Amino acid sequence: MNYIIGLLTAVCLLTGCTNEPTNGNMQPNHSFTTKPILTAQPTNISSEKLMIYTQPIEADHDTDSSPLIITNPDIIQVVRQAFEHAKPLNDITKLTAASHTLILDSLEYDLWIDDGKVGYMAKHADKNNVYTISTSATFKLREIVSWIESPAATQGLIMDKRIVDTDSYRFLVADGKTSSILDPSTLDRIMTDAQKDHKLAWYTIDKELYTQAHIGQQVEQIAASMQLDSLPPIRFSIATRLIEPLINDSILYLKLVENVFGEQIRLIPFEAEREWILNGTAPNRYTLEHATEEKNSEHAEQLSVYIFQSDEDLEAGLADFHKQTALMDMNYPVISRINNVMLFYWASPSSDTHAEMNALVQEAVEALKLRI
């Protein structure tokens, strides 16, 4: 039963459930006053450790169980942030004995974690002030306190990003270290090997991390033991560290652009007689056709895809374009910028020609903004 309830909670988190109940089945047995949210200790972690006891510690600190000792700074930060963002519980109710005692930053905390959606915590020396832990943080804490020992983190390469149901954030990771320069054959091999060896998986992550992560970036993480067995499987990340620098030889971004545009538009590689080299970066250029129509090699509309190494390089590239074209009488492209990707949509050869693909191109650009 505990496994089933835990799995249902995981499904809720993986599929974007966001309701945060203010009370669970566990009820506090003290009357108390509401105080501000707990102030976290400094986040500069070096040789700290977290100790977790599976039963409350008595006043003399004698206990029959040995604690789980965690030194991984990412896991310690997960616990610290769970406490930092906990909200005061405003009802006067009854509370059973704490399920765990945690020692962090030289302070003792009582923790109430069961099969409910939310958990509770309080400073051991101040039990009259109980705090509610969020659903997401409760899931992570439930996983952490279940460990017999702290698991090792795994490394992988972020291959894709997606937002599901508007509030569930995921990235696709191929497990394993990647240090070589990425090219099409290397990327295909990584994907093929990861699928064959069952080392390709979606990971549900926090929104803040989603916005920081980039395609082609190495990531180190610890995931929950439960997963949704889709293809690839969907896992819930407990702790995630983004590794700098990005491994970005443009091929991952380029394939993502091709995949997103390719849902409604046929991209046909095209070599222009004269290409705009911007800040030393050459584009990949394509002619555009409706994916559902017969091929038309005479189609005038085109797309240039520039992938720069950084936002600063993109700014320099855009300035270079304006400098090169300052004295020219020409039809300018529709320019879209998404992080370090810049798209030139050459809508038509003249102002009198209708841009047939404009609506589809703009839809693809908006979709791409959610993926890069």
N, C-alpha and C positions, 0 to 999 in steps of 0.2 A: 504493500500500500504506500509506504514512504517513497518507494522508487517511482510509482505511478504519479503521485502528487508532484514529486520533484520534476518528473518529465513534463507534466502539464505546465508547470511554471516555466520550464525551459522553452516549451513550444510558444507560450505566451510572449516571452522575451524575444524569441527568434522571429516571431511573426509580427511584432510591433505593438503588443498590448501596452498601454500606457497608464491605466488607471492606478492611482496610488491611494489605497484605503488608509484611513487615519487610525484604525484600530484593527487588531487581529484577534486570534483566539486567546492569546496570552494577555493577561490582565494584571496591571500593577496593584500591589497591596498597600501602597503608601499614598497619603495625601501629600501634595507637593505644590510648589509655586512654579510658574513658568519663567524660565531664564532664557537669555539669548542662546543661539546655537553655539555648540562647543567650539572653542578656538583651537585650531590645530597647532601642533608644535612645528618648529621650522622644518621645511622640506629638504634641507640639505643633508642627504643621507650618506653616510660613509660606512662605518662598521657597526651599524645598529642591528638589533635583532628583535624579533617578535616571538613571544612565548604564549602558547595557547594550551590551556588546561581544559579537559573535557568535563570537569566538574568544578564548582566554586572552590576557591582557596579559603581556608579558615584563617582566623586572625594570626595564628602562629605560622602560616604558610606551609603547614604540613599537608600533604595530599598523597593518596595512594597511587596516583597516576603520574607518569612522566610527561612533561609537556612536549608538544610539537614545537620545535625551534625553527624559525624561518629567518634567513639572512638575506634572501633575495630582495633587493631594494624596490623592485617593481611591485612585488606582492605586498611589502610593507606599506608602500604608497597607496595601494588599493584599499587596504584596511584604514589607513589614516584618512583618506578621502571619504570613505563611507561614514566615518564618525564625524568628519568635518561638515558634511552636508546633511547630517541627520537633523530632524526637526522636532522641536519640543512636543511631547504628548500632552494634550490639554484635558484629558478626562481623569477623574479619580476612580480607579478601579483596583482590581486585585491581580497580583502577579505571583506566579509560582517561582520556585527557585531558579536561578540563572542556569542556563545549560552549559555555559563556558565562562572562564575567566581569561582575559587577555592582559598581558603586560607589554606595554608599548610606551616608549619615551619615559621610562621609569614610573609610569602611572598604571594602576590597575583599573580594568574596566570589566563590568559584568555584561554578559551578552546573552540575549534570549533569542535563540534560533530554533524554529521547529519547521513544520511543513507548510506554514502559512506563507502568504505572499510577502509579508513584511516582518522584519525582526525589530528588536529593541535593544538599546544599550544605555548604560549609565556609568558614571564614574563610581568605583567601588566605595569611595569615601563620601559620596553624595547621592545615595540611592533615592532620595526624594525628588530627583529631577531625572526623568526618563525621557529618552529620545527615540523617535521612530526612524528606522532605516528604510531607504527607498527599496522598491521591488528589485531593481537591477542590482543594487549593492547587496541586498539580502541574498540573492541568488549566488553572487560571487563569494560572499562570506560563508554560505552554507557549503559551497564546494571546498573552500580553503580549510574549514574546521574538520572536514571529513578526511583530509589527507592523513596518511600514516607518516609520510615524509614528504618534504617539498619536492615536487616533480621538476625535472630539468626543462628548460625552455627549448623550443625548436625554432629554427630559422627558415625563412622562405622568401620568395619573391612575389610581390603584389602584381598580379596579372590583369586584374579588372576591378572596377568599383561599381556598386549599384545601390540605389535607394529603393526599398520595397515597401509598398503601402504607405508611402509618404513619411514614415517615422521609424523604419527599421533600416539600419545602415550596415552594409556588408562590403568586404573586399575578398577577392578570389586569390588564394595563395597557393603557389607550388612549393612544397616543402623542399628544403635543401639549400645549401649555400651556392651562390652564383657569383663568380668573380671575373668571368671572361666577358669580353665585349659582346653585346647582343647583336646578332644579325638574323635574317629570316630563318636560316637553317637552324641556328642555335635556339631560337625561340620555339620553333616547331618541335625540336627535340625535347626541350624542357616540358612543353605541354604534353607531348606523347608519353614521355617517361613518367611524368607525374600521374597521368591518368592510368597508365598500365600498372604502376606500383601503388595505386590508391593513395597518392600523396598530393592530391589536388582537392582543395576544400574551400567552401565559403565560410567566412568568420563574421559573426555579428559583433559589431563594435559600437562604441559611443559616437555621437554626432561630432563632438569636438575632434576626436581622433580621425574620423572620416575626412574632415575638411583638411587635416594636416597631411594625410597620407597621399602618396602619388603613385601612379602606375610606374613600375620599374624600380620601386624602392624595396630594399631589403627590410624585413621585419622579423623581430624576435618575440615570441609569445608563448603563453601557457593557456591552454584551453580547458574547458570543463570536460569531464569524463563522458557526459552524455552528448549525443548528437542526433540530428534528424537525418535518416538514411536516404537522402535523395542522391542524385548523381549530378555534380559532385555533392558530398554530404555537407550539411550546414552545422557549424559548431559555434559555441558561445565563447568568446575570448574573455578570460579572467584578467590577464595582464598582458599588455602589448607595448613593445618598445620599437619605435621607428629608428632605423639605422641609417646614418648619413655617411657618405654622400649618396645621392640617388645614382642608380645604375641606369643611365638614360642615354642610349645611343639612337634614340628617336624611333626605333622599330616598334616598341610596345605602343607608343602613342599613335604611330602611323596606322598600325593594325586596328587600334580602337576606333580611329576616325573612319577607316574603311568599313568596319563592321557596323557602326552606328548609321553612317550614310547609306550603307548597302541595304538597309531594311526597306527603303523605298526608292532609292536612286542607284542606278548602275554606274559605277565609277570605272572609266576606261583609261588606263595610263596613257599619257600623251606627252610628247616632247615638243616644246615650243621652239620656234626658230631662235627667238631671243627670250631669255629668262631673266627675271629680276633677282639678282644675287644681293641679299640684304644682310649687311654686317657679316659678310662671309658665309652666310647660310643660303643654300639653294633649296628650292621647294620640290615637292612631288606634285606634278600637275595631272589633272584628270579632265576628260570631257564628261559631261553629265547627261544621262538619259533616264527616262522613266523605267523602273525595274520591270514593269508589266508590259512594256511596249516592245515592238521589234527594234533591233539595233539600228541606229542611224548615225553613221560615221560623220555626217555633215552637221551634226548638232553643234550649235555655236557656243553654248554655255559651258563654262569651265570652272574648275576649282583648283587653286594652288594651296598646298598645305606646307606651312613653315613650322618646324619644330626647333625651338631654341633651347639652349642649355639652362636658361634662367629667365626670370621676368625682366631682369636688367638687360639681357641680351635682346629680348623681344622689343623692349623700348628703343634700344639702339637700332634695331632692324627697321622698325617703323619710321624712325627719324631718317634713316638712310633712304627709305622709299620716297618720303616726301622731298628729300633733297634731290634725288635723281629725277623726280618728275615735276619739279617746281616750275620749269619753263616749258613744259610739254602741253600740247592741246590733245587731250586723250580722254577716253571714258574710264573713270576710276572704278576699281572693284568695290564691292561691299565687303568691308573688313570686319571680321569677328576675332576677338581675342579671348582665349580661355586658358588661364594660367600661362604656361610658356608655349602654347600652341596658337598660331595665328593663321586664319583662313582668309584667302582672297577669293570671293565669288565673282567671277567675271560673267555678269548677268547677260550681257548682249554686246554685239559688236558696235551698235550705234544706239543713240537715245530713242530712235524711232522703233526699235525692235522690242516686242513684248518679252519680258523675262518669264518664261514658262515655268521654270523650276524654283522660283523665288520662295513660294510657300513651303515646299518640301525642304529646301535648303535651310530655311529658318527653323523649321521643326527639328531638323537634324542637329542644328547648332544648339538649340535649347536642350535636347536630349543629351548632347555631348557635355554640356555644362554640369550635368548631374553625375557624370562618369569620370571626369578628369579632376 
